[in-house]
């Protein structure tokens, strides 16, 4: 990560809310809270909400030794990620994934992942969680609608209905073709970047509309039927 990440003039890769003073050739990442470092050289520091890792860069590949020590002491953190040589506590992996999805990923993408200015969802986020200004693929917009619809089905208490409507409004308002299909790519501002009617994109749209309909969106069924009609009329082989 130190070799491939964007580095500053001192050779440091800094990610997240980090204050680094007089540091050189170090990988310093803070997730969810402030991380401060002074005088570090050739050191890797990764601080998350539930753990912190510190090691010389030359020794960071020996993280397995830490895992082995945690296993010996009976720490449950090591049982979240299955591996052939570990004894897994039943259900621990599921709880960890659910926490990651409901408490970390969905809150992130339902806020900074939403383009409140131009509509729809941002194509991607950087390691610092800032939106990357890239064209918006129709499949990405559809996948986000699908994700929030399924999240609602699974009991997420976030603003799923608003986000589903937000995504479909953008898709239907900016991404339909004259023949009733869906364009491949939109520019950031919602104008058409690539008008090609791609079959795979349409499959993503149909999946999103199906789950949006099950979640109660009033226009999803109609849009789905129109999409099937387009496929039958124009993309049938």
C-alpha positions as CSV (number, residue, x, y, z in Angstrom):
1,X,0.0,0.0,0.0
2,X,2.9,2.3,0.7
3,X,4.3,1.6,-2.7
4,X,1.1,2.1,-4.7
5,X,-0.7,4.8,-2.7
6,X,-0.6,8.5,-3.4
7,X,2.3,9.9,-1.4
8,X,3.2,13.4,-0.2
9,X,6.6,15.1,-0.6
10,X,8.0,13.1,2.3
11,X,7.0,9.7,0.9
12,X,4.1,9.3,3.3
13,X,0.8,7.8,2.3
14,X,-1.8,9.6,4.5
15,X,-5.4,8.4,4.6
16,X,-8.3,9.7,6.7
17,X,-8.3,12.2,9.6
18,X,-4.5,12.3,10.2
19,X,-2.1,14.9,11.5
20,X,1.5,13.8,10.7
21,X,4.5,15.9,11.6
22,X,8.1,15.2,10.7
23,X,7.2,11.7,9.3
24,X,8.9,10.1,6.4
25,X,8.2,7.1,4.2
26,X,5.3,5.9,6.4
27,X,1.8,4.6,5.8
28,X,-0.6,6.3,8.2
29,X,-4.3,5.6,8.1
30,X,-7.1,6.7,10.5
31,X,-10.6,5.4,10.1
32,X,-13.4,7.2,12.0
33,X,-11.3,9.2,14.5
34,X,-8.3,11.6,14.6
35,X,-4.9,10.0,14.4
36,X,-1.7,12.0,15.3
37,X,1.9,10.9,14.6
38,X,5.2,12.7,15.2
39,X,8.7,11.7,14.0
40,X,7.7,8.4,12.4
41,X,10.0,7.0,9.8
42,X,9.4,3.9,7.8
43,X,6.4,3.0,10.0
44,X,2.9,1.6,9.2
45,X,0.1,2.8,11.4
46,X,-3.5,1.8,10.8
47,X,-6.1,2.9,13.3
48,X,-9.8,1.8,13.0
49,X,-12.8,2.1,15.3
50,X,-11.9,-1.2,17.1
51,X,-8.2,-1.7,16.7
52,X,-4.8,-0.1,16.0
53,X,-1.8,-1.6,14.2
54,X,1.7,-0.2,14.5
55,X,4.9,-1.7,13.0
56,X,8.0,-0.8,11.0
57,X,7.2,-1.1,7.3
58,X,9.8,-3.8,7.0
59,X,7.9,-5.9,9.6
60,X,4.3,-5.3,8.6
61,X,4.1,-8.5,6.7
62,X,4.4,-10.4,10.0
63,X,0.9,-9.4,11.1
64,X,0.1,-13.1,11.2
65,X,2.1,-13.3,14.4
66,X,-0.3,-10.8,16.0
67,X,-3.2,-12.8,14.9
68,X,-1.7,-16.0,16.4
69,X,-1.2,-14.2,19.7
70,X,-4.7,-12.9,19.7
71,X,-6.0,-16.4,19.0
72,X,-4.0,-17.8,21.9
73,X,-5.6,-15.3,24.2
74,X,-9.1,-16.1,23.0
75,X,-9.9,-12.8,21.4
76,X,-13.1,-12.9,19.3
77,X,-11.8,-10.4,16.8
78,X,-9.8,-13.2,15.1
79,X,-13.0,-15.3,14.6
80,X,-14.7,-12.7,12.4
81,X,-12.7,-13.8,9.3
82,X,-12.9,-17.5,8.5
83,X,-9.7,-19.4,7.6
84,X,-8.9,-23.0,7.2
85,X,-6.6,-23.0,10.3
86,X,-8.9,-21.2,12.7
87,X,-11.6,-22.4,15.0
88,X,-14.7,-20.2,14.1
89,X,-17.3,-19.3,16.6
90,X,-20.7,-20.0,15.0
91,X,-22.4,-16.8,13.9
92,X,-19.4,-14.4,14.6
93,X,-18.8,-13.9,10.9
94,X,-22.4,-13.0,10.2
95,X,-22.5,-10.5,13.0
96,X,-19.3,-8.9,11.8
97,X,-20.6,-8.6,8.2
98,X,-24.0,-7.2,9.4
99,X,-22.2,-4.6,11.6
100,X,-20.0,-3.6,8.7
101,X,-22.9,-3.3,6.3
102,X,-25.5,-1.6,8.6
103,X,-23.2,0.5,10.7
104,X,-20.4,1.4,8.3
105,X,-21.1,0.9,4.7
106,X,-24.7,1.9,4.3
107,X,-24.3,5.1,6.5
108,X,-21.3,6.1,4.3
109,X,-23.0,5.5,0.9
110,X,-26.3,7.0,2.1
111,X,-24.6,10.3,2.8
112,X,-21.4,11.1,1.0
113,X,-22.2,8.6,-1.7
114,X,-25.3,10.6,-2.7
115,X,-25.0,13.4,-5.3
116,X,-27.5,15.9,-3.9
117,X,-26.5,18.5,-6.4
118,X,-26.9,16.7,-9.8
119,X,-28.9,13.7,-8.7
120,X,-28.2,10.0,-8.5
121,X,-25.2,8.5,-6.8
122,X,-21.5,9.1,-7.1
123,X,-19.7,6.5,-9.2
124,X,-17.0,5.9,-6.6
125,X,-15.5,7.2,-3.4
126,X,-11.8,7.6,-2.6
127,X,-10.0,6.1,0.3
128,X,-10.7,9.3,2.2
129,X,-14.4,8.8,1.5
130,X,-14.5,11.8,-0.8
131,X,-16.5,11.4,-4.0
132,X,-14.5,10.8,-7.2
133,X,-15.8,13.0,-10.0
134,X,-16.3,10.2,-12.6
135,X,-19.0,9.6,-15.1
136,X,-22.0,7.7,-13.7
137,X,-22.6,4.3,-15.2
138,X,-26.2,3.2,-15.3
139,X,-25.3,-0.1,-13.7
140,X,-23.8,1.8,-10.7
141,X,-27.0,3.8,-10.3
142,X,-29.1,0.6,-10.5
143,X,-26.9,-1.3,-8.1
144,X,-27.2,1.5,-5.5
145,X,-31.0,1.5,-5.8
146,X,-31.0,-2.3,-5.5
147,X,-28.7,-2.1,-2.4
148,X,-30.9,0.3,-0.6
149,X,-34.0,-1.6,-1.5
150,X,-32.6,-4.8,-0.1
151,X,-31.3,-3.0,3.0
152,X,-34.8,-1.9,3.7
153,X,-36.0,-5.5,3.2
154,X,-33.4,-6.6,5.7
155,X,-34.4,-4.1,8.4
156,X,-32.0,-1.2,7.9
157,X,-33.5,1.9,9.6
158,X,-31.9,4.4,7.4
159,X,-33.7,6.6,4.7
160,X,-34.0,3.8,2.2
161,X,-37.3,4.9,0.6
162,X,-35.9,8.4,0.0
163,X,-32.7,7.0,-1.5
164,X,-34.6,4.5,-3.8
165,X,-36.7,7.4,-5.1
166,X,-33.7,9.6,-5.5
167,X,-31.9,7.0,-7.6
168,X,-34.9,6.1,-9.8
169,X,-35.8,9.8,-10.3
170,X,-32.3,10.4,-11.7
171,X,-32.2,7.2,-13.8
172,X,-35.6,7.8,-15.3
173,X,-35.3,11.5,-15.7
174,X,-31.8,11.5,-17.3
175,X,-31.1,8.0,-18.5
176,X,-33.9,6.9,-20.7
177,X,-33.5,6.6,-24.5
178,X,-36.1,7.5,-27.1
179,X,-36.8,3.8,-27.7
180,X,-37.6,3.2,-24.1
181,X,-34.3,1.7,-23.0
182,X,-31.5,3.0,-20.7
183,X,-28.2,4.7,-21.7
184,X,-24.9,3.2,-20.6
185,X,-23.3,6.3,-19.0
186,X,-24.2,9.8,-17.8
187,X,-21.9,12.7,-17.1
188,X,-21.7,14.0,-13.5
189,X,-24.3,16.6,-14.3
190,X,-26.7,14.1,-15.7
191,X,-26.2,14.7,-19.4
192,X,-25.7,11.7,-21.6
193,X,-22.1,10.5,-22.0
194,X,-22.7,7.2,-23.7
195,X,-26.1,6.5,-25.2
196,X,-25.5,2.8,-26.0
197,X,-28.3,0.6,-24.8
198,X,-26.3,-2.2,-23.2
199,X,-28.0,-5.5,-22.3
200,X,-26.1,-5.9,-19.0
201,X,-27.0,-2.5,-17.9
202,X,-30.7,-3.3,-18.5
203,X,-30.4,-6.5,-16.4
204,X,-29.1,-4.3,-13.5
205,X,-31.9,-1.9,-14.0
206,X,-34.5,-4.6,-14.0
207,X,-33.1,-6.1,-10.8
208,X,-33.1,-2.7,-9.1
209,X,-36.7,-2.0,-10.3
210,X,-37.9,-5.4,-9.1
211,X,-36.7,-4.8,-5.5
212,X,-37.8,-1.2,-5.6
213,X,-41.3,-2.4,-6.5
214,X,-41.2,-4.8,-3.6
215,X,-40.2,-2.0,-1.3
216,X,-43.2,0.0,-2.3
217,X,-41.9,2.5,-5.0
218,X,-44.9,3.6,-7.0
219,X,-43.3,3.8,-10.5
220,X,-40.9,0.8,-10.4
221,X,-43.4,-1.8,-11.8
222,X,-44.3,0.5,-14.7
223,X,-40.7,1.2,-15.5
224,X,-39.9,-2.5,-15.4
225,X,-42.7,-3.4,-17.8
226,X,-41.5,-0.7,-20.2
227,X,-38.0,-2.1,-20.0
228,X,-39.1,-5.6,-20.8
229,X,-41.1,-4.2,-23.7
230,X,-38.0,-2.5,-25.0
231,X,-35.9,-5.7,-24.7
232,X,-38.5,-7.7,-26.6
233,X,-38.7,-5.1,-29.3
234,X,-35.1,-4.1,-29.8
235,X,-32.6,-6.4,-28.0
236,X,-34.1,-9.8,-28.7
237,X,-31.5,-12.1,-30.5
